[in-house]
Amino acid sequence: MTRIVAGTAGGRRIEVPPAGTRPTSQRVREALFSALETVVDLRGALVLDLYAGSGALGFEALSRGAAVATFVESGRRAVEVLRRNAAALDLPG
């Protein structure tokens, strides 16, 4: 399990796919979004999460106000986890 760092879903836990997937750590996502937010207003942004795995990066962006996140993932198990996470978080976009 990992968690969404900030925003409307901040603190909520999400499932990660089984072995073979390396999700972006909470610390890296926090640093990435802290840097992005100094130069870009995420509210209303369009986000592309490639090799999405759990979807943590895209869900983090949606939680912080992005309008739409597109998740791209080819692994069947990872897609199943991604769908469960999307349903559990129920974030717009």
C-alpha positions as CSV (number, residue, x, y, z in Angstrom):
1,M,0.0,0.0,0.0
2,T,1.0,3.6,-0.6
3,R,-0.9,6.8,0.1
4,I,-1.9,10.0,-1.6
5,V,0.3,12.8,-0.1
6,A,-1.9,15.9,-0.4
7,G,-5.1,17.4,-1.7
8,T,-8.7,16.2,-1.3
9,A,-7.6,12.6,-1.1
10,G,-4.5,13.3,1.0
11,G,-3.7,10.5,3.4
12,R,-5.9,8.0,1.7
13,R,-4.2,4.7,1.0
14,I,-4.1,3.0,-2.4
15,E,-3.3,-0.5,-3.4
16,V,-0.1,-1.2,-5.4
17,P,0.2,-4.0,-8.0
18,P,2.0,-7.2,-7.1
19,A,5.8,-7.8,-7.6
20,G,7.4,-6.5,-10.7
21,T,5.9,-3.0,-10.4
22,R,7.9,-0.2,-8.7
23,P,5.5,2.5,-7.6
24,T,6.9,6.1,-7.4
25,S,7.6,6.6,-3.7
26,Q,5.6,9.1,-1.6
27,R,8.7,11.1,-1.0
28,V,9.4,11.4,-4.8
29,R,5.8,12.3,-5.6
30,E,5.8,15.0,-2.8
31,A,9.0,16.5,-4.2
32,L,7.8,16.4,-7.8
33,F,4.5,18.1,-7.0
34,S,6.2,20.6,-4.7
35,A,8.5,21.6,-7.6
36,L,5.7,21.6,-10.2
37,E,3.4,23.8,-8.0
38,T,6.0,26.5,-7.9
39,V,5.8,27.0,-11.7
40,V,2.4,25.5,-12.8
41,D,-1.1,25.8,-11.4
42,L,-2.4,22.2,-11.3
43,R,-6.0,23.3,-11.0
44,G,-7.6,22.4,-14.3
45,A,-4.4,20.6,-15.6
46,L,-4.4,17.6,-17.9
47,V,-2.2,14.9,-16.7
48,L,-0.7,11.8,-18.5
49,D,0.4,9.0,-16.2
50,L,2.4,6.6,-18.4
51,Y,3.3,3.1,-17.1
52,A,0.7,4.0,-14.4
53,G,0.9,0.9,-12.2
54,S,-1.1,1.9,-9.1
55,G,-2.0,5.3,-10.6
56,A,-0.4,7.1,-7.7
57,L,1.0,9.9,-9.8
58,G,-2.2,10.6,-11.7
59,F,-4.4,10.2,-8.5
60,E,-2.0,12.6,-6.7
61,A,-2.5,15.2,-9.5
62,L,-6.3,14.8,-9.4
63,S,-6.3,15.1,-5.6
64,R,-4.4,18.4,-6.0
65,G,-6.9,19.8,-8.5
66,A,-6.0,18.5,-12.0
67,A,-9.1,18.3,-14.2
68,V,-8.3,15.1,-16.0
69,A,-5.8,12.3,-15.7
70,T,-5.2,9.7,-18.4
71,F,-3.6,6.5,-17.2
72,V,-1.7,4.2,-19.6
73,E,-0.8,0.7,-18.3
74,S,-0.4,-2.5,-20.2
75,G,0.0,-5.0,-17.3
76,R,-3.3,-6.8,-16.7
77,R,-2.8,-7.1,-12.9
78,A,-1.8,-3.5,-12.7
79,V,-4.9,-2.4,-14.7
80,E,-7.1,-4.3,-12.2
81,V,-5.4,-2.5,-9.3
82,L,-5.7,0.8,-11.1
83,R,-9.4,0.3,-11.6
84,R,-9.9,-0.6,-7.9
85,N,-8.0,2.4,-6.8
86,A,-10.0,4.7,-9.1
87,A,-13.3,3.3,-7.7
88,A,-12.1,3.6,-4.1
89,L,-10.9,7.2,-4.4
90,D,-13.8,8.4,-6.6
91,L,-11.9,11.5,-7.7
92,P,-13.3,13.6,-10.6
93,G,-11.4,13.4,-13.8
